[in-house]
Amino acid sequence: MYSSNKMKMNRFLPLVLVTLLLLLSSCSERSEYGKKSDYEKLGAVSTVTTAPTVSSVNPTDNSNDVSVSTTVAVTFSETMSTSTITTNTDNTTCSGSFRLSSDNFTTCIRMSAAPSASNSDKTFSVTPYNNISGLTTYKIQITNSVTDNSSNSLASAYTTTTGFTTYSSGTIKGTVKQSNGNALSDVLVSFSGANVDSTTTNNSGNFNKSLGLGSYTLTYTKSGYISTTQSSAIATDNQTVTANVTLLANTCSAGTVEGTIIDAVSGNAVSGVSLSVRSGLNVTSGSTTGITATSANNGTYTLSSMNAGGYTVQASKDGYISTFITVNVCGNMSNQNASMSEELSSGSMRFVLSWPTGSTGDDLDSHLTGPDNASGRFHVYHPTSNLKFYYATGNNACSSCSSDQLSDNVTLDLDDQDGPPGTETITITKVRSGTYRYSVFDYDNGAGTPNASSTKLSTSKALVKVYYNNTTTTYSVPQDAAGTLWTVFTFTTSGGLVEVGTMGHQTNDGNIE
């Protein structure tokens, strides 16, 4: 009996020993926190060794038409240590771990602030200190000095292969004022069209926005004022376009608009001009309001029953180039005058300077300089300089010049010394190669007893219209800038019109270049 029991115990002993060993092994993997893997999950011991990677960047690699005001972002595969994601905010050295460059990281774009974290510290964004350049390719680089929360470095430095390319860009800037001439701050300026964007005016009523090339509708909005729209366009890279506007209080009432249309060369009244109205400022196409009028024999017109707000009045007549009048209706509006230019032959160009009734401008003079092979450059600016030739005449006559060349004159057609309102007109019968420059001089404050601090020119509401090849381009005087000389634009046959738009000072009008 004993022998039989002993044999049974010997048979089960190995099984018991195996069970004990398994239990001891399981206990060795435990602690008061649980299994070893759970223990690690509670953070008592870290054994994670997976290197983080870059999951995505924005703008994406090989993308085009990126805004020059873009924000740049990178997203990692896991939560990162924010202290290791740095960038350069002081200069253009490539000193941070998050870099943006257009020259393969010889230099890097200065950023406005340290990268901001989101997405549980997986995504980091930076904004350049200034708008980056248009038509330029930029690469994003992340160095392997960045780490995750377990101090694991990026497996290897990351650089976008192709980079992203910005679109051609320019700037629309302007000033928003009240009807009394005071600046209007905190106006929301919204841009729609080629791009969509917005900004607000500062304490001086100014705004400035970089945008891609194309046409835009600007919408101006502020509580207590009548919202209005304005059309504008950026045609060439780096072009700066001025878009000034007066915003009317919502207490303004409807009214009647009256004015006179004159010939830009003769100054005589133009009758039979058809006038139509569009809502918004500088709106030269699209549907009209249905309000119309026709100028009388003395050139006067009347547009009745116009609601308060901003409008563009188109004046058209056969044989003339259509002109556009900006009108802000706040009750009855008189002296909304305009000049019209007869159609020009191919290669001719006409410049019309005007300033309205009530303007701070008195005697404003138009100045045109251009290429003249007799003296290098001609300068037309008052009646005694009424006729200039591109080719030499008189004592310096060009014996080999054709009759066409000898009749190639530049004339001051209309000189107004009795404004406001005022109109001055210069015509080039045939544009030649070389650079033309057009300026407006405030004679009363610049000549004689000069006043370099005068702002009367900038508050004169002066406009310059350029007629060339059946197109009309309008320039507005810069706002709130001291100076007696407004350099408006330059022109070449190859490059077209290029706005300068600067205010300066001159005491001798004969020295204007």
KOLDOBA-591633 format. One line per field, with one value per residue (C-alpha): residue number from 0; x, y, z. Coordinates in steps of 0.02 Angstrom, whole numbers, plus 50000, padded with zeros to 5 digits. Example, Ala and Ser with C-alpha at 12.3 -4.5 7.8 and 13.67 -1.06 7.14 Angstrom:
BEGIN
resi	(0|1)
u	(50615|50684)
v	(49775|49947)
w	(50390|50357)
***
This chain:
BEGIN
resi	(0|1|2|3|4|5|6|7|8|9|10|11|12|13|14|15|16|17|18|19|20|21|22|23|24|25|26|27|28|29|30|31|32|33|34|35|36|37|38|39|40|41|42|43|44|45|46|47|48|49|50|51|52|53|54|55|56|57|58|59|60|61|62|63|64|65|66|67|68|69|70|71|72|73|74|75|76|77|78|79|80|81|82|83|84|85|86|87|88|89|90|91|92|93|94|95|96|97|98|99|100|101|102|103|104|105|106|107|108|109|110|111|112|113|114|115|116|117|118|119|120|121|122|123|124|125|126|127|128|129|130|131|132|133|134|135|136|137|138|139|140|141|142|143|144|145|146|147|148|149|150|151|152|153|154|155|156|157|158|159|160|161|162|163|164|165|166|167|168|169|170|171|172|173|174|175|176|177|178|179|180|181|182|183|184|185|186|187|188|189|190|191|192|193|194|195|196|197|198|199|200|201|202|203|204|205|206|207|208|209|210|211|212|213|214|215|216|217|218|219|220|221|222|223|224|225|226|227|228|229|230|231|232|233|234|235|236|237|238|239|240|241|242|243|244|245|246|247|248|249|250|251|252|253|254|255|256|257|258|259|260|261|262|263|264|265|266|267|268|269|270|271|272|273|274|275|276|277|278|279|280|281|282|283|284|285|286|287|288|289|290|291|292|293|294|295|296|297|298|299|300|301|302|303|304|305|306|307|308|309|310|311|312|313|314|315|316|317|318|319|320|321|322|323|324|325|326|327|328|329|330|331|332|333|334|335|336|337|338|339|340|341|342|343|344|345|346|347|348|349|350|351|352|353|354|355|356|357|358|359|360|361|362|363|364|365|366|367|368|369|370|371|372|373|374|375|376|377|378|379|380|381|382|383|384|385|386|387|388|389|390|391|392|393|394|395|396|397|398|399|400|401|402|403|404|405|406|407|408|409|410|411|412|413|414|415|416|417|418|419|420|421|422|423|424|425|426|427|428|429|430|431|432|433|434|435|436|437|438|439|440|441|442|443|444|445|446|447|448|449|450|451|452|453|454|455|456|457|458|459|460|461|462|463|464|465|466|467|468|469|470|471|472|473|474|475|476|477|478|479|480|481|482|483|484|485|486|487|488|489|490|491|492|493|494|495|496|497|498|499|500|501|502|503|504|505|506|507|508|509|510|511|512)
u	(50000|50137|50236|50088|50058|50240|50239|50086|50171|50329|50221|50143|50298|50367|50198|50197|50375|50333|50180|50284|50415|50282|50207|50378|50415|50250|50284|50454|50365|50249|50263|50145|50095|50049|50133|50296|50216|50082|50216|50303|50140|50122|50287|50393|50518|50532|50598|50520|50655|50554|50623|50494|50466|50392|50215|50175|50217|50114|50127|50152|50305|50292|50142|50119|50025|50061|50021|50167|50089|50079|50106|50223|50184|50255|50168|50265|50218|50211|50209|50366|50467|50415|50579|50674|50565|50650|50672|50767|50675|50819|50901|50920|51043|50991|51000|50840|50781|50630|50693|50630|50747|50748|50936|50965|50988|51133|51014|50845|50687|50669|50513|50397|50393|50439|50342|50168|50114|49946|49873|49939|50112|50125|50099|50206|50175|50280|50243|50379|50424|50382|50290|50403|50442|50328|50376|50504|50529|50555|50608|50564|50696|50684|50850|50879|50902|50714|50660|50504|50455|50565|50717|50722|50792|50723|50794|50876|50861|50708|50708|50570|50628|50561|50485|50335|50325|50238|50127|50166|50113|50083|50007|49841|49853|49743|49663|49485|49414|49250|49159|49238|49411|49457|49539|49427|49508|49452|49366|49359|49429|49385|49463|49378|49426|49595|49627|49521|49590|49552|49631|49579|49628|49746|49727|49774|49642|49775|49778|49904|49887|49997|49897|49918|49898|49720|49559|49482|49326|49362|49220|49229|49126|49110|48964|48876|48931|48862|48960|49033|49132|49276|49356|49545|49673|49857|49925|50113|50230|50278|50150|50076|49897|49815|49632|49572|49390|49270|49148|48982|48888|48725|48633|48664|48509|48469|48499|48525|48695|48740|48895|48971|49064|49202|49324|49493|49588|49481|49394|49228|49065|49022|48838|48747|48850|48757|48777|48739|48768|48844|48847|49021|49178|49287|49164|49184|49083|48933|48752|48693|48565|48450|48478|48529|48549|48612|48718|48638|48710|48809|48879|48776|48690|48574|48554|48400|48340|48507|48513|48653|48814|48959|48936|49031|48955|49005|49005|49003|48989|49037|49208|49260|49345|49224|49266|49212|49161|49166|49020|48980|48797|48753|48609|48618|48791|48841|48997|49028|49122|49227|49328|49321|49457|49423|49479|49665|49758|49867|50029|49960|49944|49851|49867|49726|49751|49595|49551|49373|49275|49317|49490|49637|49734|49735|49862|49919|50035|50060|50241|50297|50477|50531|50659|50716|50869|50900|50928|50923|50753|50610|50508|50331|50248|50184|50126|50299|50355|50200|50283|50426|50492|50564|50685|50787|50706|50747|50933|50966|50859|50886|50925|50887|50722|50562|50410|50325|50466|50467|50280|50304|50257|50210|50086|50016|49836|49752|49834|49720|49775|49604|49560|49479|49402|49546|49597|49764|49798|49956|49956|50095|50051|50171|50256|50440|50564|50635|50567|50428|50395|50238|50227|50107|50178|50090|50148|50072|50163|50320|50376|50410|50395|50411|50321|50399|50277|50122|49993|49878|49930|49894|49722|49678|49586|49685|49666|49771|49693|49802|49725|49827|49781|49596|49624|49606|49714|49676|49796|49746|49859|49937|49845|49912|50088|50182|50257|50236|50285|50188|50287|50145|50216|50344|50306|50404|50336|50410|50360|50201|50142|50228|50158|50286|50164|50290|50278|50430|50477|50542|50564|50612|50483|50606|50715|50581|50650)
v	(50000|50120|50074|50107|50282|50327|50282|50394|50544|50520|50522|50693|50778|50841|50922|51014|51077|51144|51235|51317|51375|51456|51546|51611|51672|51765|51847|51907|52008|52093|52234|52327|52424|52269|52188|52260|52331|52418|52483|52562|52637|52725|52814|52741|52677|52729|52611|52693|52709|52746|52901|53030|53071|53217|53170|53324|53505|53654|53726|53555|53510|53559|53674|53834|53998|54008|54173|54286|54303|54116|54030|53880|53722|53548|53397|53256|53073|53091|53218|53323|53417|53597|53668|53585|53663|53832|53959|54120|54278|54403|54394|54289|54161|53978|53957|53865|53686|53743|53835|53916|53968|54018|53993|53814|53874|53991|54112|54083|54186|54283|54232|54342|54229|54058|53911|53887|53710|53627|53454|53387|53460|53368|53519|53677|53837|53992|54155|54255|54424|54508|54446|54332|54372|54333|54213|54130|53948|53910|53749|53693|53608|53520|53476|53317|53421|53409|53271|53188|53182|53029|53126|53029|53136|53146|52997|53115|53297|53331|53449|53468|53405|53540|53669|53782|53931|54095|54184|54350|54482|54665|54778|54866|55008|55155|55270|55269|55435|55508|55640|55775|55718|55635|55464|55315|55174|54993|54982|54802|54795|54629|54573|54453|54403|54333|54297|54311|54407|54548|54680|54828|55011|55080|55239|55343|55257|55169|54989|54888|54712|54602|54501|54401|54473|54496|54593|54627|54693|54784|54794|54923|54890|54980|54996|55162|55185|55137|54989|55017|54922|54972|54887|54874|54767|54718|54696|54671|54594|54711|54840|54951|55008|55149|55130|55278|55290|55399|55302|55389|55390|55291|55454|55515|55541|55516|55660|55731|55733|55876|55922|55982|55887|55980|55936|55892|55988|56141|56159|56184|56105|55936|55906|55745|55642|55487|55454|55291|55237|55083|55045|55046|55147|55127|55000|55014|54864|54759|54801|54979|55051|55112|55295|55390|55567|55662|55819|55980|56105|56188|56019|56007|55848|55795|55622|55616|55505|55424|55333|55374|55280|55266|55259|55261|55368|55323|55464|55408|55492|55441|55506|55520|55400|55351|55428|55380|55493|55434|55503|55485|55531|55611|55727|55836|55837|55978|56013|55829|55884|55783|55805|55694|55660|55637|55470|55463|55394|55242|55283|55443|55472|55600|55648|55741|55813|55869|55928|55962|56107|56129|56055|56117|56127|56296|56308|56130|56107|55951|55912|55790|55748|55629|55582|55718|55690|55877|55908|55735|55762|55882|55961|56024|56115|56289|56383|56449|56268|56229|56137|56013|55894|55722|55766|55926|56076|56258|56297|56117|56045|55864|55863|55677|55682|55636|55750|55627|55645|55834|55840|55729|55861|55859|55995|56071|56085|56154|56252|56297|56431|56473|56313|56234|56152|56133|56035|56022|55918|55861|55762|55662|55639|55493|55399|55359|55241|55304|55345|55471|55538|55629|55736|55858|56015|56120|56288|56394|56300|56248|56400|56573|56547|56357|56259|56087|56032|56075|55936|56035|55932|55767|55827|55906|55749|55769|55634|55597|55501|55426|55384|55265|55130|55142|55113|55232|55222|55330|55382|55463|55580|55495|55536|55627|55650|55815|55875|55991|55869|55712|55598|55499|55370|55327|55255|55158|55073|54907|54916|55019|55128|55103|55197|55290|55373|55468|55640|55753|55936|56055|56244|56270|56193|56202|56073|55939|55787)
w	(50000|50048|49898|49785|49859|49845|49664|49635|49719|49618|49462|49501|49574|49406|49368|49534|49508|49334|49402|49540|49415|49306|49456|49511|49335|49329|49496|49439|49302|49426|49550|49661|49503|49403|49254|49193|49034|49138|49254|49106|49048|49215|49179|49314|49186|49001|48873|48714|48582|48424|48332|48280|48097|47999|47947|47842|47806|47752|47621|47545|47443|47258|47288|47186|47203|47389|47475|47519|47692|47722|47888|47883|47984|48017|48094|48180|48205|48395|48535|48533|48662|48629|48695|48551|48413|48387|48248|48211|48263|48267|48095|47938|48005|48002|48191|48237|48217|48111|47956|47797|47657|47473|47448|47509|47688|47660|47745|47825|47835|47996|48092|48194|48349|48415|48341|48416|48462|48431|48399|48567|48531|48365|48250|48255|48157|48120|48030|47938|48013|47846|47693|47592|47411|47265|47126|47240|47291|47476|47564|47740|47848|48017|48097|48198|48356|48384|48505|48568|48752|48775|48711|48549|48409|48233|48138|48013|47962|47853|47703|47574|47405|47290|47407|47379|47261|47300|47176|47092|47215|47240|47370|47388|47513|47554|47681|47744|47800|47861|47758|47867|47816|47981|47980|48017|48116|48143|47974|47913|47736|47652|47487|47366|47190|47143|47328|47485|47633|47754|47864|47971|47964|48096|48200|48046|47940|47837|47777|47678|47609|47499|47374|47215|47042|46983|47007|47177|47259|47421|47547|47687|47843|48010|48131|48112|47931|47760|47694|47522|47391|47280|47130|47114|47024|47038|46861|46883|47011|47154|47099|47234|47204|47302|47352|47456|47509|47609|47718|47747|47911|47909|47947|47768|47662|47478|47359|47185|47099|46982|46884|46721|46584|46491|46351|46425|46290|46250|46417|46326|46382|46308|46273|46234|46356|46418|46605|46694|46875|46957|47144|47220|47188|47034|46962|46774|46715|46763|46798|46825|46947|46809|46852|46694|46627|46473|46480|46418|46292|46432|46486|46647|46705|46847|46924|47036|47178|47222|47388|47510|47472|47351|47162|46998|46861|46682|46554|46371|46201|46025|45979|46161|46282|46421|46588|46764|46908|47089|47190|47376|47398|47564|47525|47370|47288|47169|47067|47028|46872|46750|46591|46438|46311|46127|46058|46021|45872|45896|45988|46065|46251|46356|46541|46630|46805|46900|47075|47134|47206|47390|47363|47466|47303|47215|47075|47041|46892|46786|46736|46603|46561|46424|46292|46172|46063|46051|46237|46314|46397|46371|46511|46482|46628|46582|46427|46380|46364|46264|46120|46128|45997|46018|45877|45861|45776|45746|45758|45807|45668|45623|45437|45423|45518|45426|45427|45543|45668|45656|45697|45847|45976|46160|46209|46366|46305|46459|46601|46747|46869|46939|47031|47122|47027|46907|46754|46664|46508|46418|46256|46171|45988|45968|46109|46078|46162|46325|46497|46527|46702|46758|46917|47000|47082|47214|47148|47287|47426|47332|47234|47303|47491|47504|47638|47649|47785|47684|47664|47548|47397|47485|47541|47373|47311|47150|47017|46864|46719|46583|46414|46305|46179|46222|46407|46554|46711|46863|47002|47168|47266|47420|47582|47736|47669|47678|47516|47369|47231|47190|47073|46997|46876|46743|46572|46441|46285|46345|46529|46521|46666|46834|46982|47088|47208|47314|47394|47397|47391|47260|47262|47079|46964|46819|46908|46916|46827)
***
